[in-house]
């Protein structure tokens, strides 16, 4: 939660990063520390900006309303903290819609900065920097494949200590694939097979040499939710999630349950945010299909991702 005791900190010390994706909008307020970022406040809200975009090519009015409501709250926090520099980035959800001007105007009005639709290369660099910080100290061998499974797309970033070696954004995300293939509750075998075929085709098409990675680093809400389910958390605990390790058998067992349970069953699991209940099964399936292609024995979970990279870029 926000540390109001820091109100006497010089405002030039604090930066704010906001990342708006297909499913969620997240805020990080941070300052510089001797070993990287000092987190002051980190928040996430499910807003489902990508609702119906795959079918209509437009942001739904109710989706924009949810984003703007969350943005009002974040903007108030930023002002109260005395943040000196703010950067707002948006990824796949805002790249191709026909009414993006409504989104841009609403964000600029609230934050006083223009949202940036960052390039794929910059997105990869920011995500990789945020996700892999601290792995060397844990003796995790590189090269690393960072997988950011979002609502509309999945970013695959291969890199090592020298930086990003290859990266690609694939149009395979938990919201996109769920809306396209999953029509019943619980999912049928045919629906899951169709989703899996679609996921496999996109993963097979990537130019990123994923099999050369020695470690798979999973970031963002799909992966952290899977980790929370594996860990049987009764409430979200970032300290237990960050750098948690999911074994192959744990991933297969959890994916099986998430894809075959009903929404009513999933919503009773305290490890799953209510806003992810309907899409987490397909999100886990994407992670499973990626893991199955790699010669690694586990998924290493990172709570740090593009949001942390954006904050670092401001310091």
DRENDO-1510 file (C-alpha; in Angstrom, 1 decimal, always signed):
<recs>
REC; n; res; u; v; w
REC; 1; UNK; +0.0; +0.0; +0.0 .
REC; 2; UNK; +1.0; +3.6; -0.4 .
REC; 3; UNK; +3.6; +4.8; +2.2 .
REC; 4; UNK; +2.2; +8.2; +3.2 .
REC; 5; UNK; +5.2; +8.6; +5.5 .
REC; 6; UNK; +7.2; +9.4; +2.3 .
REC; 7; UNK; +5.4; +12.6; +1.6 .
REC; 8; UNK; +8.4; +14.7; +2.6 .
REC; 9; UNK; +10.6; +13.0; +0.0 .
REC; 10; UNK; +11.7; +15.3; -2.7 .
REC; 11; UNK; +9.3; +14.9; -5.6 .
REC; 12; UNK; +12.2; +14.6; -8.1 .
REC; 13; UNK; +13.0; +11.2; -6.5 .
REC; 14; UNK; +9.8; +9.6; -7.5 .
REC; 15; UNK; +8.6; +8.3; -10.8 .
REC; 16; UNK; +5.4; +6.6; -11.9 .
REC; 17; UNK; +4.9; +3.9; -14.6 .
REC; 18; UNK; +1.5; +2.9; -15.9 .
REC; 19; UNK; +1.1; -0.1; -18.2 .
REC; 20; UNK; -2.3; -0.7; -19.8 .
REC; 21; UNK; -2.8; -4.0; -21.5 .
REC; 22; UNK; -5.7; -6.0; -22.9 .
REC; 23; UNK; -6.9; -7.3; -19.5 .
REC; 24; UNK; -5.4; -5.1; -16.8 .
REC; 25; UNK; -4.0; -1.7; -16.0 .
REC; 26; UNK; -1.1; -1.5; -13.5 .
REC; 27; UNK; +0.7; +1.3; -11.6 .
REC; 28; UNK; +4.2; +1.4; -10.1 .
REC; 29; UNK; +5.5; +4.3; -8.1 .
REC; 30; UNK; +9.1; +3.9; -7.3 .
REC; 31; UNK; +12.4; +5.7; -6.6 .
REC; 32; UNK; +16.0; +4.8; -7.3 .
REC; 33; UNK; +17.9; +2.5; -4.9 .
REC; 34; UNK; +21.4; +1.1; -4.7 .
REC; 35; UNK; +20.4; -2.1; -6.4 .
REC; 36; UNK; +17.7; -0.8; -8.7 .
REC; 37; UNK; +14.1; +0.2; -7.9 .
REC; 38; UNK; +12.7; +0.9; -4.5 .
REC; 39; UNK; +9.0; +0.2; -4.8 .
REC; 40; UNK; +6.7; +2.7; -3.1 .
REC; 41; UNK; +3.3; +1.5; -4.5 .
REC; 42; UNK; +2.3; -1.2; -6.9 .
REC; 43; UNK; -1.3; -1.7; -8.0 .
REC; 44; UNK; -3.3; -3.7; -10.5 .
REC; 45; UNK; -6.9; -3.6; -11.7 .
REC; 46; UNK; -8.7; -5.8; -14.2 .
REC; 47; UNK; -10.3; -3.5; -16.7 .
REC; 48; UNK; -10.7; -5.8; -19.8 .
REC; 49; UNK; -9.8; -3.1; -22.3 .
REC; 50; UNK; -9.7; -5.7; -25.0 .
REC; 51; UNK; -13.3; -6.8; -24.5 .
REC; 52; UNK; -14.6; -7.7; -28.0 .
REC; 53; UNK; -11.7; -6.1; -29.8 .
REC; 54; UNK; -10.8; -9.3; -31.7 .
REC; 55; UNK; -14.3; -9.3; -33.2 .
REC; 56; UNK; -15.1; -5.6; -33.6 .
REC; 57; UNK; -11.8; -3.9; -34.0 .
REC; 58; UNK; -13.0; -1.2; -31.5 .
REC; 59; UNK; -12.8; -0.5; -27.8 .
REC; 60; UNK; -16.2; -1.1; -26.2 .
REC; 61; UNK; -17.7; +2.0; -24.4 .
REC; 62; UNK; -17.9; +0.1; -21.2 .
REC; 63; UNK; -14.3; -1.0; -21.5 .
REC; 64; UNK; -13.1; +2.5; -21.9 .
REC; 65; UNK; -15.3; +3.5; -18.9 .
REC; 66; UNK; -13.5; +0.9; -16.7 .
REC; 67; UNK; -10.1; +2.1; -17.9 .
REC; 68; UNK; -10.8; +5.7; -17.2 .
REC; 69; UNK; -12.2; +4.9; -13.7 .
REC; 70; UNK; -9.1; +3.1; -12.8 .
REC; 71; UNK; -7.0; +5.8; -14.4 .
REC; 72; UNK; -8.7; +8.5; -12.2 .
REC; 73; UNK; -7.7; +6.5; -9.1 .
REC; 74; UNK; -4.1; +6.1; -10.3 .
REC; 75; UNK; -3.8; +9.8; -11.3 .
REC; 76; UNK; -4.9; +10.8; -7.7 .
REC; 77; UNK; -2.2; +8.5; -6.2 .
REC; 78; UNK; +0.5; +9.9; -8.5 .
REC; 79; UNK; -0.5; +13.5; -7.6 .
REC; 80; UNK; -0.6; +12.7; -3.8 .
REC; 81; UNK; +2.9; +11.2; -4.0 .
REC; 82; UNK; +4.4; +14.2; -5.6 .
REC; 83; UNK; +5.7; +12.2; -8.6 .
REC; 84; UNK; +7.9; +14.2; -10.9 .
REC; 85; UNK; +7.8; +12.0; -14.0 .
REC; 86; UNK; +5.1; +9.7; -15.3 .
REC; 87; UNK; +5.2; +7.4; -18.3 .
REC; 88; UNK; +2.1; +5.6; -19.6 .
REC; 89; UNK; +2.6; +2.7; -22.0 .
REC; 90; UNK; +0.0; +0.7; -23.9 .
REC; 91; UNK; +0.7; -2.5; -25.8 .
REC; 92; UNK; -1.4; -4.8; -28.0 .
REC; 93; UNK; -4.9; -3.6; -27.0 .
REC; 94; UNK; -4.3; -0.1; -28.4 .
REC; 95; UNK; -2.3; -0.9; -31.5 .
REC; 96; UNK; -5.0; -1.4; -34.2 .
REC; 97; UNK; -8.4; -0.3; -32.9 .
REC; 98; UNK; -10.4; +2.2; -34.9 .
REC; 99; UNK; -11.4; +4.4; -32.0 .
REC; 100; UNK; -8.0; +4.7; -30.3 .
REC; 101; UNK; -8.4; +8.6; -30.3 .
REC; 102; UNK; -10.9; +8.2; -27.5 .
REC; 103; UNK; -8.5; +6.2; -25.5 .
REC; 104; UNK; -5.6; +8.6; -26.1 .
REC; 105; UNK; -7.6; +11.7; -25.2 .
REC; 106; UNK; -9.0; +10.2; -22.0 .
REC; 107; UNK; -5.6; +9.1; -20.8 .
REC; 108; UNK; -3.9; +12.4; -21.6 .
REC; 109; UNK; -6.6; +14.3; -19.8 .
REC; 110; UNK; -6.1; +12.3; -16.6 .
REC; 111; UNK; -2.3; +11.9; -16.4 .
REC; 112; UNK; -1.1; +15.0; -18.3 .
REC; 113; UNK; +1.0; +12.8; -20.6 .
REC; 114; UNK; +0.3; +11.1; -23.9 .
REC; 115; UNK; +0.1; +7.3; -23.8 .
REC; 116; UNK; +2.8; +5.6; -25.8 .
REC; 117; UNK; +2.2; +2.7; -28.1 .
REC; 118; UNK; +5.7; +1.5; -27.8 .
REC; 119; UNK; +7.5; -0.4; -30.5 .
REC; 120; UNK; +7.9; -4.1; -30.3 .
REC; 121; UNK; +11.7; -3.7; -29.9 .
REC; 122; UNK; +11.3; -1.2; -27.0 .
REC; 123; UNK; +8.6; -3.4; -25.4 .
REC; 124; UNK; +11.0; -6.4; -25.5 .
REC; 125; UNK; +13.9; -4.4; -24.0 .
REC; 126; UNK; +11.8; -3.0; -21.2 .
REC; 127; UNK; +10.2; -6.3; -20.4 .
REC; 128; UNK; +13.5; -8.2; -20.4 .
REC; 129; UNK; +15.2; -5.6; -18.2 .
REC; 130; UNK; +12.5; -5.7; -15.7 .
REC; 131; UNK; +12.0; -9.5; -15.6 .
REC; 132; UNK; +15.6; -10.6; -15.4 .
REC; 133; UNK; +16.9; -8.3; -12.8 .
REC; 134; UNK; +18.1; -10.4; -9.9 .
REC; 135; UNK; +18.4; -13.7; -11.7 .
REC; 136; UNK; +22.2; -13.7; -11.8 .
REC; 137; UNK; +22.3; -13.4; -8.0 .
REC; 138; UNK; +20.1; -16.6; -7.9 .
REC; 139; UNK; +22.6; -18.4; -10.2 .
REC; 140; UNK; +19.9; -18.9; -12.9 .
REC; 141; UNK; +21.8; -19.7; -16.1 .
REC; 142; UNK; +21.1; -17.9; -19.3 .
REC; 143; UNK; +20.1; -17.4; -22.0 .
REC; 144; UNK; +16.6; -16.6; -20.7 .
REC; 145; UNK; +13.3; -16.7; -22.5 .
REC; 146; UNK; +11.0; -14.2; -21.0 .
REC; 147; UNK; +7.3; -15.0; -21.7 .
REC; 148; UNK; +4.8; -12.2; -21.1 .
REC; 149; UNK; +1.4; -13.8; -21.6 .
REC; 150; UNK; -1.2; -11.0; -21.9 .
REC; 151; UNK; -4.8; -10.8; -22.8 .
REC; 152; UNK; -4.3; -10.0; -26.4 .
REC; 153; UNK; -0.8; -11.1; -27.2 .
REC; 154; UNK; +2.2; -13.0; -25.9 .
REC; 155; UNK; +5.7; -11.5; -26.0 .
REC; 156; UNK; +8.6; -13.9; -26.3 .
REC; 157; UNK; +12.0; -12.3; -25.5 .
REC; 158; UNK; +15.3; -14.3; -25.7 .
REC; 159; UNK; +18.3; -12.6; -24.1 .
REC; 160; UNK; +21.3; -13.0; -21.9 .
REC; 161; UNK; +23.6; -10.7; -19.8 .
REC; 162; UNK; +24.3; -8.6; -22.9 .
REC; 163; UNK; +20.6; -7.8; -23.5 .
REC; 164; UNK; +17.9; -8.9; -25.9 .
REC; 165; UNK; +18.9; -11.3; -28.6 .
REC; 166; UNK; +15.5; -11.9; -30.3 .
REC; 167; UNK; +12.0; -11.0; -29.6 .
REC; 168; UNK; +8.5; -11.2; -31.1 .
REC; 169; UNK; +4.9; -10.4; -30.2 .
REC; 170; UNK; +2.4; -13.1; -31.1 .
REC; 171; UNK; -1.3; -12.5; -31.4 .
REC; 172; UNK; -2.1; -15.2; -28.9 .
REC; 173; UNK; -3.4; -14.1; -25.5 .
REC; 174; UNK; -5.8; -15.3; -22.8 .
REC; 175; UNK; -8.7; -13.0; -23.7 .
REC; 176; UNK; -8.2; -13.2; -27.5 .
REC; 177; UNK; -8.1; -17.0; -27.5 .
REC; 178; UNK; -10.9; -17.4; -24.9 .
REC; 179; UNK; -13.3; -15.2; -26.9 .
REC; 180; UNK; -12.4; -17.0; -30.1 .
REC; 181; UNK; -12.8; -20.6; -29.0 .
REC; 182; UNK; -14.4; -21.0; -25.5 .
REC; 183; UNK; -18.2; -20.9; -25.7 .
REC; 184; UNK; -19.3; -23.3; -23.0 .
REC; 185; UNK; -18.8; -23.7; -19.2 .
REC; 186; UNK; -17.0; -25.9; -18.6 .
REC; 187; UNK; -14.9; -25.9; -21.7 .
REC; 188; UNK; -15.4; -28.9; -24.0 .
REC; 189; UNK; -12.6; -31.1; -25.3 .
REC; 190; UNK; -13.3; -29.8; -28.8 .
REC; 191; UNK; -13.0; -26.2; -27.8 .
REC; 192; UNK; -9.8; -26.8; -25.9 .
REC; 193; UNK; -8.4; -28.7; -28.9 .
REC; 194; UNK; -9.3; -25.8; -31.2 .
REC; 195; UNK; -7.6; -23.3; -28.9 .
REC; 196; UNK; -4.6; -25.5; -28.6 .
REC; 197; UNK; -4.3; -25.9; -32.3 .
REC; 198; UNK; -4.4; -22.1; -32.7 .
REC; 199; UNK; -1.9; -21.5; -30.0 .
REC; 200; UNK; +0.5; -24.2; -31.4 .
REC; 201; UNK; +0.3; -22.7; -34.9 .
REC; 202; UNK; +1.3; -19.3; -33.6 .
REC; 203; UNK; +4.1; -20.6; -31.3 .
REC; 204; UNK; +5.4; -22.7; -34.2 .
REC; 205; UNK; +5.6; -19.6; -36.4 .
REC; 206; UNK; +7.8; -17.6; -34.1 .
REC; 207; UNK; +11.2; -16.5; -35.3 .
REC; 208; UNK; +12.5; -16.5; -31.7 .
REC; 209; UNK; +14.8; -19.6; -31.1 .
REC; 210; UNK; +13.0; -20.6; -27.9 .
REC; 211; UNK; +14.7; -24.0; -27.7 .
REC; 212; UNK; +18.1; -22.3; -27.1 .
REC; 213; UNK; +17.0; -20.8; -23.8 .
REC; 214; UNK; +18.2; -22.5; -20.6 .
REC; 215; UNK; +15.5; -20.9; -18.4 .
REC; 216; UNK; +11.9; -19.9; -18.9 .
REC; 217; UNK; +10.9; -16.8; -17.1 .
REC; 218; UNK; +7.2; -16.1; -16.9 .
REC; 219; UNK; +5.8; -12.7; -16.1 .
REC; 220; UNK; +2.4; -10.9; -15.8 .
REC; 221; UNK; -1.0; -11.9; -14.5 .
REC; 222; UNK; -1.5; -15.3; -16.1 .
REC; 223; UNK; +1.8; -16.7; -14.8 .
REC; 224; UNK; +1.6; -15.2; -11.4 .
REC; 225; UNK; -2.0; -16.5; -11.1 .
REC; 226; UNK; -0.9; -20.0; -12.0 .
REC; 227; UNK; +1.9; -19.8; -9.4 .
REC; 228; UNK; -0.6; -18.7; -6.8 .
REC; 229; UNK; -2.9; -21.6; -7.6 .
REC; 230; UNK; +0.1; -24.0; -7.4 .
REC; 231; UNK; +1.1; -22.5; -4.1 .
REC; 232; UNK; -2.4; -22.8; -2.8 .
REC; 233; UNK; -2.3; -19.2; -1.6 .
REC; 234; UNK; -5.4; -18.0; +0.3 .
REC; 235; UNK; -4.5; -14.4; -0.5 .
REC; 236; UNK; -2.0; -12.9; -3.0 .
REC; 237; UNK; +1.5; -12.7; -1.5 .
REC; 238; UNK; +4.0; -11.1; -3.9 .
REC; 239; UNK; +6.9; -12.2; -1.7 .
REC; 240; UNK; +6.0; -15.8; -2.3 .
REC; 241; UNK; +5.2; -15.3; -6.0 .
REC; 242; UNK; +8.4; -13.5; -7.0 .
REC; 243; UNK; +11.0; -16.0; -8.2 .
REC; 244; UNK; +8.6; -18.9; -7.3 .
REC; 245; UNK; +9.3; -22.1; -9.4 .
REC; 246; UNK; +6.6; -24.1; -11.1 .
REC; 247; UNK; +7.7; -27.7; -12.0 .
REC; 248; UNK; +6.5; -29.4; -15.1 .
REC; 249; UNK; +4.2; -31.8; -13.3 .
REC; 250; UNK; +2.7; -28.9; -11.3 .
REC; 251; UNK; +2.1; -26.9; -14.4 .
REC; 252; UNK; +0.4; -29.8; -16.2 .
REC; 253; UNK; -1.8; -30.6; -13.2 .
REC; 254; UNK; -2.8; -27.0; -12.7 .
REC; 255; UNK; -3.5; -26.4; -16.4 .
REC; 256; UNK; -5.7; -29.5; -16.5 .
REC; 257; UNK; -7.8; -28.2; -13.6 .
REC; 258; UNK; -8.0; -24.6; -14.8 .
REC; 259; UNK; -9.1; -25.7; -18.3 .
REC; 260; UNK; -11.7; -28.3; -17.2 .
REC; 261; UNK; -13.2; -26.7; -14.1 .
REC; 262; UNK; -16.3; -24.4; -14.2 .
REC; 263; UNK; -16.3; -20.7; -13.6 .
REC; 264; UNK; -18.1; -21.4; -10.3 .
REC; 265; UNK; -15.4; -23.7; -9.2 .
REC; 266; UNK; -12.6; -21.3; -10.2 .
REC; 267; UNK; -14.2; -18.3; -8.5 .
REC; 268; UNK; -14.1; -20.1; -5.2 .
REC; 269; UNK; -10.3; -20.4; -5.4 .
REC; 270; UNK; -8.9; -17.4; -3.5 .
REC; 271; UNK; -5.7; -17.5; -5.6 .
REC; 272; UNK; -7.6; -16.4; -8.8 .
REC; 273; UNK; -8.6; -12.8; -9.2 .
REC; 274; UNK; -12.3; -12.6; -10.1 .
REC; 275; UNK; -11.4; -10.7; -13.3 .
REC; 276; UNK; -9.3; -13.6; -14.5 .
REC; 277; UNK; -11.7; -16.4; -13.7 .
REC; 278; UNK; -13.0; -16.7; -17.3 .
REC; 279; UNK; -9.7; -16.5; -19.1 .
REC; 280; UNK; -7.1; -18.1; -16.8 .
REC; 281; UNK; -7.7; -21.6; -18.3 .
REC; 282; UNK; -6.6; -20.6; -21.8 .
REC; 283; UNK; -3.8; -18.4; -20.3 .
REC; 284; UNK; -2.4; -21.5; -18.5 .
REC; 285; UNK; -2.8; -23.5; -21.7 .
REC; 286; UNK; -0.6; -21.0; -23.6 .
REC; 287; UNK; +2.0; -21.3; -20.9 .
REC; 288; UNK; +1.8; -25.1; -21.0 .
REC; 289; UNK; +2.2; -25.2; -24.8 .
REC; 290; UNK; +5.2; -23.0; -24.6 .
REC; 291; UNK; +6.8; -25.0; -21.8 .
REC; 292; UNK; +6.3; -28.2; -23.7 .
REC; 293; UNK; +8.5; -26.9; -26.5 .
REC; 294; UNK; +11.5; -26.2; -24.3 .
REC; 295; UNK; +14.2; -28.3; -22.6 .
REC; 296; UNK; +13.7; -26.8; -19.2 .
REC; 297; UNK; +12.4; -28.4; -16.0 .
REC; 298; UNK; +10.5; -25.5; -14.5 .
REC; 299; UNK; +9.0; -22.0; -15.0 .
REC; 300; UNK; +10.6; -19.3; -12.9 .
REC; 301; UNK; +8.0; -16.6; -12.0 .
REC; 302; UNK; +8.9; -12.9; -11.9 .
REC; 303; UNK; +6.7; -10.2; -10.6 .
REC; 304; UNK; +8.9; -7.7; -12.3 .
REC; 305; UNK; +8.3; -7.0; -15.9 .
REC; 306; UNK; +7.7; -4.2; -18.4 .
REC; 307; UNK; +6.3; -2.0; -15.6 .
REC; 308; UNK; +9.6; -2.1; -13.8 .
REC; 309; UNK; +11.5; -1.5; -17.0 .
REC; 310; UNK; +9.4; +1.6; -17.7 .
REC; 311; UNK; +10.1; +2.9; -14.2 .
REC; 312; UNK; +13.8; +2.3; -14.6 .
REC; 313; UNK; +13.7; +4.2; -18.0 .
REC; 314; UNK; +12.5; +7.3; -16.1 .
REC; 315; UNK; +15.3; +7.1; -13.4 .
</recs>
